[in-house]
Amino acid sequence: MTWTVDFERRLDARRMQGLLRRRITVDGPQSSRVQVDGRLYVSFCSNDYLGLANDRRLVSALQRAADRYGVGAGASHLITGHLAPHEDLEAALAEFLGAPKALVFSTGYMANLGVVNALSRRGDLLLEDRLNHASLIDAGLLARAQLRRYAHADCTEVRRLLSTASRGRTLILTDAVFSMDGDLAPLPELISLAAAHDARLIIDDAHGFGVLGDRGRGSLEQSAIPLVPPVIMMGTLGKALGTFGAFVAGEALLIETLIQEARTYIYTTAPPPALAAATCESLRIVREESWRRERLRAMVARFRRGAAELGLPIGESGTPIQPVIVGESKRAVAASRTLQSRGILVTAIRPPTVPPHSARLRVTFSATHTDEDVDRLLDGLAVALSECQA
């Protein structure tokens, strides 16, 4: 079989199963309203939870830093690419989280791959929630340790797997807020199990950082858990903070070990320094403008009340990620298209991103949505789900 024939067959198979992904091109800044092909849509697709991606204060901070430091970092962190804004951002993140140290990575994917592979060795054990983000799953697959995946949020199975572990160390890997369901990991129980078995717990708080907790410190703050061993925290900067990049936070020895051994940190160009400066400004706003989190919670509550009244099949989530479970992929795509025809963007999420027969419309909220936006979405969902199931 030639490469061309193989490509064609693979794409045809995706098309027949309703799994072919298509991009849309947004012409303008990220917001709760975006322009696509000349038409303005209300968007419920973005992870810009606090509405900061186009905040003028961040834009100004980026412009000022670009004037001083240029555009590219020009080198990896360990050569000459670690500039003052990177150092400032790491210090600000550590102080905000109450952690001794933080280390900035280029992306969340690279952070997860870097930390898991730096900390695991042949003979070690990795335990992963089955619904973890792809970056954690891939980190486990690429590591030299033994990988075992446990049923979603099942601490009983985690306890059993820990009790049967042989020699070597153990890492437990979990999303803090699960990206396709919006539910929370049982962090207190996992931390207790990790401590009892001398394991470490790596939490991916991409969708909790900036959003959860009174001060926006994330899922740990929400559960009143300090960022101390056995916990290692990864967070992203391109969601609630509205910029780009990621970080790992924890004790000083951990961070120094990652600087020495995390290949995805060592062997790549550092992020643009201007983005680091913009993120420092975003972090200041997150500290001072708690109304953004309050507004976000109000949007979620309004949606869930309306969805319950309409009998919509939503998941058990109190976070800005609100899955509307459709079932079959083609129906989810049809519902998404119906919403788009009504000026509303909601992405259809299909396998393998989610388990078979659990395709969904993944609704995400921003502090910049209005009550009218939520009501319009609810009306549109009622029509779209009715039509796709007819």
C-alpha positions in Angstrom: 0.0 0.0 0.0 1.4 3.4 -1.0 1.5 6.3 1.4 -1.1 8.2 -0.6 -3.5 5.2 -0.5 -3.0 4.8 3.2 -3.7 8.5 3.9 -6.9 8.4 1.8 -8.2 5.3 3.5 -7.5 6.6 7.0 -9.2 9.9 6.2 -12.2 8.1 4.5 -12.6 5.9 7.6 -12.7 9.0 9.8 -15.2 10.7 7.5 -17.6 7.6 7.5 -17.5 7.4 11.3 -18.2 11.2 11.7 -14.8 11.6 13.3 -13.1 13.9 10.7 -11.9 17.1 12.4 -12.2 20.4 10.7 -10.6 23.8 11.7 -12.4 27.1 11.6 -10.4 30.3 11.2 -11.2 33.1 13.6 -10.6 36.6 12.3 -10.0 38.7 15.3 -9.2 38.4 19.0 -10.3 35.6 21.2 -13.5 36.6 23.1 -17.0 35.4 24.0 -17.8 36.8 20.5 -15.7 35.8 17.5 -15.8 36.4 13.8 -15.7 33.5 11.4 -16.1 34.0 7.6 -17.4 37.5 8.1 -20.1 36.4 10.6 -20.2 37.2 14.3 -20.8 34.2 16.7 -21.3 33.8 20.4 -18.6 31.4 21.3 -18.8 28.7 24.0 -15.6 27.0 22.9 -12.8 28.9 24.5 -10.8 28.2 27.6 -10.4 32.0 28.1 -12.4 31.5 31.4 -11.7 35.0 32.9 -11.9 36.9 29.6 -8.3 38.0 29.7 -7.0 36.9 26.3 -7.8 40.3 24.8 -7.6 42.4 27.9 -5.9 45.7 26.9 -3.7 45.7 30.0 -2.1 42.4 28.9 -1.7 43.7 25.4 0.0 46.9 26.7 2.3 44.8 29.0 3.3 42.6 26.0 4.0 45.6 23.8 6.2 47.3 26.4 8.1 44.1 27.0 8.5 43.5 23.3 10.0 47.0 22.9 12.5 46.2 25.6 13.3 42.5 25.1 12.3 41.9 21.4 10.1 39.1 20.2 11.9 35.8 20.5 14.0 34.5 23.4 16.6 33.4 20.9 17.9 30.4 22.9 16.9 27.7 25.4 16.6 28.6 29.0 20.0 27.0 29.9 21.9 28.9 27.2 21.0 32.6 26.9 17.2 32.3 26.5 16.2 32.8 30.2 15.4 36.5 30.4 14.3 38.7 33.3 10.6 38.4 32.5 10.9 34.6 32.8 12.6 34.9 36.1 9.9 37.4 37.3 7.1 35.2 36.2 8.5 32.1 38.0 8.9 34.1 41.2 5.4 35.6 40.9 3.8 32.1 40.3 5.6 30.6 43.3 4.6 33.4 45.5 1.0 33.3 44.3 0.7 29.6 44.9 2.6 29.5 48.2 5.2 27.2 46.7 9.0 27.4 47.1 9.7 27.4 43.4 8.0 27.3 40.0 9.5 26.5 36.5 8.0 27.9 33.3 7.6 25.5 30.3 6.6 26.3 26.7 3.3 24.3 26.8 1.4 22.2 29.2 2.0 19.2 27.0 5.8 19.7 27.3 5.5 20.3 31.0 3.7 17.0 31.6 6.1 15.0 29.4 9.1 16.7 31.0 8.2 16.2 34.6 7.0 12.6 34.3 10.0 11.5 32.3 12.5 13.3 34.5 11.1 11.7 37.7 10.4 8.2 36.6 12.9 5.3 35.9 12.8 1.8 34.7 11.2 -0.3 37.5 9.0 2.5 38.7 5.2 2.5 38.6 3.0 5.1 37.0 -0.7 5.1 38.0 -3.0 7.2 35.7 -6.7 8.0 35.7 -8.3 6.6 32.5 -9.8 10.0 31.7 -6.5 12.0 32.0 -5.6 14.5 29.3 -3.7 13.2 26.3 -0.5 14.9 27.5 -0.4 12.9 30.8 -1.3 9.7 28.9 1.5 10.3 26.4 3.9 11.1 29.2 3.2 7.8 30.8 3.5 5.9 27.5 6.9 7.5 26.8 8.3 6.9 30.2 10.4 3.9 31.0 8.3 3.0 34.0 5.4 0.5 34.1 2.1 2.2 33.3 -1.2 1.2 34.9 -4.5 3.1 34.3 -7.2 3.0 36.9 -11.0 3.6 36.5 -12.0 7.2 36.6 -11.6 8.7 40.1 -11.5 5.2 41.7 -9.5 5.5 44.8 -10.2 1.9 45.8 -8.4 0.7 42.7 -5.6 3.1 43.3 -5.2 1.7 46.8 -5.2 -1.9 45.4 -2.6 -1.0 42.7 -0.4 0.7 45.3 -0.5 -2.3 47.6 0.7 -4.6 44.8 3.6 -2.4 43.7 6.9 -4.1 43.8 10.3 -2.3 44.0 10.8 1.1 42.7 9.0 4.4 43.2 5.4 5.4 42.3 3.9 8.4 40.6 0.2 9.0 40.6 -0.9 11.2 37.6 -4.3 12.9 37.5 -6.1 15.8 36.0 -7.4 18.1 38.8 -10.3 19.2 36.6 -11.1 16.7 33.8 -11.0 18.6 30.6 -13.9 16.8 28.8 -16.2 16.3 31.8 -15.5 19.2 34.1 -15.5 17.1 37.2 -12.9 17.2 40.0 -10.4 14.5 40.9 -10.6 13.2 44.5 -7.5 15.1 45.5 -7.7 14.6 49.3 -8.0 10.9 49.0 -5.2 10.6 46.4 -2.9 12.7 48.5 -3.5 10.5 51.5 -2.8 7.4 49.5 0.3 8.9 48.0 1.6 9.9 51.4 0.9 6.5 52.9 2.8 4.7 50.1 5.7 7.1 49.7 4.5 8.0 46.2 4.2 11.4 44.5 1.1 12.9 43.1 1.3 15.0 39.9 -1.8 17.0 39.3 -2.6 18.8 36.0 -4.6 21.8 37.1 -4.8 23.3 33.6 -8.6 24.0 34.0 -8.6 24.9 37.7 -5.7 27.4 38.0 -7.1 30.9 38.0 -10.6 29.7 38.2 -11.1 27.7 41.4 -10.6 28.8 44.9 -11.3 32.1 46.5 -8.1 33.6 45.2 -7.9 31.6 42.0 -5.1 29.4 43.1 -6.8 26.4 41.7 -8.0 23.0 42.7 -5.7 22.7 45.7 -7.0 25.9 47.2 -10.6 24.7 46.5 -9.9 21.7 48.6 -7.9 23.6 51.2 -4.7 21.6 50.4 -1.3 23.2 50.6 1.2 22.8 47.7 3.7 20.6 49.6 5.0 17.0 49.1 3.7 14.6 48.0 2.0 17.0 45.6 3.5 18.3 42.3 1.4 20.8 40.5 1.3 21.6 36.7 -0.7 24.6 35.5 -1.2 26.3 32.2 -1.1 30.0 31.3 -3.1 29.9 28.1 -6.5 29.3 29.7 -7.7 31.4 32.7 -4.7 33.6 32.5 -5.2 34.3 28.8 -1.6 34.1 27.6 0.5 31.1 26.7 2.8 28.5 28.3 2.8 26.4 31.5 4.6 25.8 34.7 5.4 23.2 37.3 5.4 24.2 41.0 6.8 22.4 44.1 9.7 22.2 46.4 13.1 23.7 45.5 14.9 20.4 45.0 12.1 19.2 42.6 12.5 22.3 40.5 16.3 22.1 40.4 16.0 18.4 39.3 13.7 19.4 36.5 16.1 22.1 35.3 18.8 19.5 35.1 16.7 16.5 33.7 13.4 17.6 32.1 14.3 17.2 28.4 11.3 19.3 27.2 12.6 22.2 29.2 16.3 21.8 28.4 16.1 21.2 24.7 13.8 23.8 23.3 13.8 27.6 22.8 12.4 29.5 25.8 9.0 31.2 25.3 8.9 34.8 24.2 9.8 37.1 27.1 7.1 39.5 26.2 4.5 36.8 26.8 6.1 36.2 30.3 5.7 39.9 31.0 2.0 39.8 29.9 1.4 36.8 32.1 2.8 38.7 35.1 0.2 41.4 34.4 -2.5 38.7 34.1 -1.5 37.2 37.4 -1.9 40.6 39.0 -5.4 40.9 37.6 -6.4 37.4 38.8 -5.3 38.5 42.3 -7.2 41.7 42.3 -10.4 41.1 40.3 -12.2 38.3 42.1 -15.4 39.5 40.4 -14.3 37.5 37.3 -14.5 34.2 39.1 -17.7 35.2 40.8 -19.2 36.1 37.4 -18.0 32.8 35.9 -19.7 30.9 38.7 -22.9 32.8 38.2 -22.9 31.9 34.4 -22.4 28.2 35.3 -25.2 28.2 37.8 -27.6 29.9 35.4 -26.8 27.4 32.7 -27.2 24.4 35.0 -30.6 25.7 36.3 -31.8 26.2 32.8 -30.5 22.9 31.5 -32.3 21.1 34.4 -35.5 22.8 33.6 -35.2 21.8 29.9 -34.1 18.2 30.7 -30.8 18.6 28.9 -28.3 15.7 29.3 -25.5 17.5 31.1 -22.7 16.0 33.1 -22.0 16.4 36.8 -19.8 19.5 36.7 -19.6 22.6 38.8 -16.8 24.1 36.7 -16.9 26.2 33.5 -16.7 23.0 31.5 -20.2 21.8 31.0 -20.6 18.7 28.8 -23.9 18.0 27.0 -23.8 14.3 26.3 -25.2 13.4 22.9 -23.9 9.8 22.4 -23.1 9.1 18.8 -20.5 11.2 16.9 -22.7 12.1 13.9 -25.4 13.4 16.2 -23.0 15.5 18.1 -21.7 17.0 14.8 -25.2 17.6 13.6 -26.2 19.4 16.9 -23.0 21.5 16.7 -23.9 22.6 13.1 -27.4 23.5 14.1 -26.1 25.7 16.8 -23.7 27.3 14.4 -26.6 28.1 12.0 -28.1 30.0 14.9 -24.9 32.0 15.5 -23.6 29.9 18.4 -20.2 28.1 18.4 -20.0 24.9 20.5 -17.5 22.2 19.6 -18.5 18.6 19.1 -16.1 16.3 21.0 -15.9 12.7 19.7 -13.8 9.6 20.2 -11.0 9.0 20.8 -10.9 12.2 22.8 -13.8 10.8 24.8 -14.9 7.1 25.3 -17.0 5.5 22.5 -20.7 6.4 22.5 -20.1 9.4 24.7 -19.7 12.2 22.0 -20.8 15.5 23.4 -21.1 19.2 23.0 -18.4 20.7 25.2 -19.7 24.0 26.5 -17.2 26.3 28.2 -18.0 29.6 29.9 -16.2 32.9 30.2 -16.6 35.8 32.7 -17.4 37.9 29.6 -20.6 36.0 28.7 -23.9 37.7 29.5 -27.1 36.3 31.0 -28.6 36.7 27.5 -25.8 34.6 26.0 -26.6 31.8 28.4 -30.3 31.9 27.7 -29.7 32.0 23.9 -27.4 28.9 24.3 -30.1 27.0 26.2 -32.7 27.8 23.6 -30.3 26.7 20.9 -29.4 23.5 22.6 -33.0 22.5 23.1 -33.6 22.9 19.3 -30.3 21.3 18.3 -30.8 18.2 20.4 -34.3 17.7 19.3 -33.3 17.9 15.7 -30.3 15.6 15.9 -32.3 12.9 17.7 -35.3 13.1 15.4 
